[in-house]
Amino acid sequence: MKITEVRIFPTKSRDGRLKAYAAMTFDDWFVVRNIKVIQGNGGLFVAMPSRKAMFVCPECGFKNVRGSKYCNDCGAALEQQTEPEETPDAWKQNDHMDIAHPIKQECRIYIQDKILDAFNGEMKRKLAEGESYKPVKPVSMDGVSEDEGDFSDGNKVSESSGHSIITEDGEDIEL
């Protein structure tokens, strides 16, 4: 299976760590959306789409966000879950569950390389276009953007793209 297209949607977050959302297409048949490009302590990385972990109400069976004190449907008091003891971050890490994720390390590396190549290409395009830069509109379920705009090659990954990182000040660093 090959990634045949990657679309990048730059964004800004409160803490500045979330750099973009991405959508990737496999073999022109299957799309995975809401992949995040995040600035970590060791550089950019890719986070797969996830959802908040849920806790089922024992009274009515309604799925509530973990950590809720009361059921959002019936109002029954919910048992408080205890925090895992392994690490202080384990509780926070378990608040979300991946919707889709690679099983093998080679697949994770392949996906991350393709998405980061597309992200770096989009940042180069943004730098080159300056104030005239317009990010691609998010794609609707039928595959056409809200304004039926043209998706230029600026967001597509090429099979022969090199490996480099663009820093916040626009410097291109070859890996």
Backbone torsions as a table, in degrees:
resi	resn	phi	psi	omega
1	MET	NA	133.6	179.8
2	LYS	-119.7	148.7	172.4
3	ILE	-80.8	118.1	-177.2
4	THR	-99.1	-15.5	177.8
5	GLU	-157.4	142.9	172.9
6	VAL	-131.7	129.1	175.6
7	ARG	-114.7	135.8	-177.3
8	ILE	-113.4	135.6	178.9
9	PHE	-125.0	91.6	-178.4
10	PRO	-58.3	146.7	180.0
11	THR	-148.4	168.9	175.2
12	LYS	-123.1	138.1	177.6
13	SER	-115.4	165.8	-179.4
14	ARG	-57.7	-44.6	-177.6
15	ASP	-90.7	-3.8	176.3
16	GLY	80.3	2.6	-176.7
17	ARG	-84.7	-34.7	177.5
18	LEU	-78.0	115.9	-175.0
19	LYS	-97.9	-34.3	-176.2
20	ALA	-166.5	161.7	167.1
21	TYR	-106.2	153.3	179.2
22	ALA	-135.1	154.4	171.3
23	ALA	-127.6	132.4	179.3
24	MET	-122.8	144.0	-179.4
25	THR	-114.8	132.2	176.8
26	PHE	-101.4	125.9	174.7
27	ASP	49.7	32.0	-178.2
28	ASP	55.6	23.2	-176.7
29	TRP	-125.0	-33.1	-169.2
30	PHE	-133.6	129.7	-177.1
31	VAL	-113.1	137.8	171.0
32	VAL	-119.1	121.7	-178.4
33	ARG	-109.2	172.7	176.2
34	ASN	63.5	33.6	171.0
35	ILE	-81.9	137.4	-176.5
36	LYS	-106.5	139.7	170.3
37	VAL	-103.0	117.6	-172.2
38	ILE	-123.0	140.0	174.9
39	GLN	-86.8	109.7	178.2
40	GLY	-97.7	-179.3	178.7
41	ASN	-64.6	-30.1	-179.4
42	GLY	-100.4	10.3	-179.2
43	GLY	122.9	-170.4	-179.5
44	LEU	-73.4	145.6	172.4
45	PHE	-146.7	167.6	-176.9
46	VAL	-110.3	131.4	175.5
47	ALA	-112.3	130.0	-178.1
48	MET	-72.9	159.8	-179.6
49	PRO	-61.1	141.0	-177.5
50	SER	-142.0	169.4	175.9
51	ARG	-136.8	159.9	178.8
52	LYS	-67.8	140.8	177.5
53	ALA	-69.5	143.2	-177.1
54	MET	-113.7	155.2	177.8
55	PHE	-125.4	128.3	-175.6
56	VAL	-85.1	130.6	176.4
57	CYS	-67.7	127.3	179.9
58	PRO	-69.1	-19.9	-178.7
59	GLU	-81.6	-49.8	-172.8
60	CYS	-118.1	-11.4	179.4
61	GLY	84.2	4.1	179.9
62	PHE	-68.9	141.1	178.9
63	LYS	-88.6	118.7	179.6
64	ASN	-111.0	153.7	175.9
65	VAL	-63.4	135.4	-179.3
66	ARG	-58.5	137.9	-178.2
67	GLY	100.3	-9.3	178.1
68	SER	-66.6	141.3	178.2
69	LYS	-85.5	-30.2	-177.5
70	TYR	-132.1	151.4	177.9
71	CYS	-67.6	133.2	178.9
72	ASN	-74.4	-10.0	179.8
73	ASP	-102.0	-56.3	-175.0
74	CYS	-102.1	-13.2	178.7
75	GLY	83.5	1.3	-179.9
76	ALA	-65.2	145.8	176.5
77	ALA	-67.1	136.5	179.8
78	LEU	-102.9	144.6	175.3
79	GLU	-62.6	138.7	177.1
80	GLN	-81.5	126.1	178.8
81	GLN	-75.2	144.1	178.3
82	THR	-88.7	148.3	-179.4
83	GLU	-73.8	142.5	175.8
84	PRO	-62.6	150.1	-176.8
85	GLU	-92.8	-12.6	-173.3
86	GLU	-55.1	-58.4	-178.2
87	THR	-142.5	157.7	177.7
88	PRO	-62.6	-27.7	-178.3
89	ASP	-86.3	-9.2	-174.7
90	ALA	-60.4	-40.3	-179.7
91	TRP	-63.3	-46.5	-179.5
92	LYS	-64.4	-41.5	-179.3
93	GLN	-65.1	-31.9	-178.4
94	ASN	-84.8	0.9	177.4
95	ASP	-71.0	-19.8	179.8
96	HIS	-125.1	148.4	178.4
97	MET	-124.1	135.9	177.0
98	ASP	-63.9	138.4	174.6
99	ILE	-82.4	-42.3	177.3
100	ALA	-141.0	141.6	178.8
101	HIS	-158.7	153.2	178.7
102	PRO	-71.5	147.4	178.4
103	ILE	-87.6	-42.7	-176.2
104	LYS	-102.2	149.9	-179.2
105	GLN	-60.1	-38.5	179.8
106	GLU	-60.3	-38.2	179.0
107	CYS	-67.7	-42.7	178.4
108	ARG	-60.1	-44.7	179.7
109	ILE	-63.5	-45.0	179.0
110	TYR	-58.0	-49.5	180.0
111	ILE	-62.5	-48.3	-177.9
112	GLN	-61.8	-43.2	179.0
113	ASP	-60.6	-46.4	-178.6
114	LYS	-63.8	-43.9	-177.8
115	ILE	-70.0	-42.7	179.3
116	LEU	-68.2	-33.3	174.0
117	ASP	-62.1	-45.3	178.9
118	ALA	-65.3	-40.0	178.3
119	PHE	-62.3	-46.7	179.3
120	ASN	-62.8	-38.1	175.9
121	GLY	-62.4	-41.2	179.0
122	GLU	-67.1	-38.0	178.6
123	MET	-68.8	-34.8	174.6
124	LYS	-63.3	-43.4	179.0
125	ARG	-62.7	-41.4	178.8
126	LYS	-62.2	-43.1	179.0
127	LEU	-65.5	-42.2	-178.2
128	ALA	-69.1	-38.5	-176.6
129	GLU	-82.8	-19.1	177.7
130	GLY	59.7	-129.7	-176.1
131	GLU	-70.7	-18.1	179.5
132	SER	-83.9	-2.8	-178.8
133	TYR	-63.1	132.8	173.8
134	LYS	-131.8	120.0	177.9
135	PRO	-67.5	157.0	177.9
136	VAL	-66.8	141.2	177.6
137	LYS	-72.9	143.3	175.9
138	PRO	-57.3	149.2	-176.0
139	VAL	-90.1	136.4	176.6
140	SER	-81.1	177.3	-175.9
141	MET	-63.8	-24.3	179.7
142	ASP	-88.4	4.9	175.0
143	GLY	87.5	5.6	179.8
144	VAL	-118.0	137.5	179.7
145	SER	-67.6	166.4	-176.8
146	GLU	-56.4	-35.8	179.8
147	ASP	-102.9	16.9	-177.7
148	GLU	49.9	39.6	-177.8
149	GLY	-73.1	164.6	178.4
150	ASP	-84.2	132.2	176.2
151	PHE	-94.8	105.1	-176.9
152	SER	-73.9	169.3	179.3
153	ASP	-65.5	-9.4	-178.8
154	GLY	-59.5	-24.7	-179.1
155	ASN	-105.6	-3.6	-177.0
156	LYS	-93.0	144.2	179.3
157	VAL	-88.5	138.2	176.0
158	SER	-101.2	151.5	-177.9
159	GLU	-63.8	-24.7	-175.1
160	SER	-105.1	20.2	-176.6
161	SER	-70.4	143.0	179.8
162	GLY	-82.1	176.3	-178.4
163	HIS	-107.3	114.5	176.9
164	SER	-153.2	165.8	178.9
165	ILE	-126.4	139.5	175.3
166	ILE	-103.0	124.7	-179.6
167	THR	-78.0	170.7	-178.4
168	GLU	-59.5	-29.9	-179.8
169	ASP	-88.9	10.5	173.7
170	GLY	89.8	4.5	179.9
171	GLU	-76.4	132.0	-179.9
172	ASP	-93.7	116.0	-178.0
173	ILE	-109.0	119.6	178.7
174	GLU	-75.7	133.6	178.5
175	LEU	-91.3	NA	NA
